[in-house]
């Protein structure tokens, strides 16, 4: 996978998109730190929204704050 800086990616976006459409994957960096990956679209990686909502509800049911408020958590240093 090729790595390219953010400024160069912005400057050459049409050419990068053409390469990605042919199957290339390109990592975009900012000051040497990876921040994004350009890759071909994969319709098989769709997120099942209903399943995500069910998982969130199950998590919420198992993890209660009881009487603890957001104000209390901030006062304790949790953010």
C-alpha positions, 0 to 999 in steps of 0.5 A, a space after each residue: 500500500 502506497 503512502 502519500 501526504 495530505 497536501 499531495 493527496 489534495 493536489 492529485 485527488 482525481 488521479 488517486 481516485 482513478 488508481 483506487 478505482 483500479 484496485 489500489 489502496 493508498 494511505 494518506 498521512 499528515 505530518 507522517 501520521 496515517 489519517 485515512 485510507 483510500 480504497 475501493 468501495 466494498 458493498 459487502 462491508 455494509 453495516 447492519 444498522 439494526 444489529 448495531 442498535 440492538 448491540 447498543 441497547 444490550 450494552 446499555 442494559 448491562 452497564 448502568 450508572 445508577 445514581 452517578 450523573 455526568 456532573 459527578 463524573 466530570 468532578 471525578 475527572 472522567 470525560 
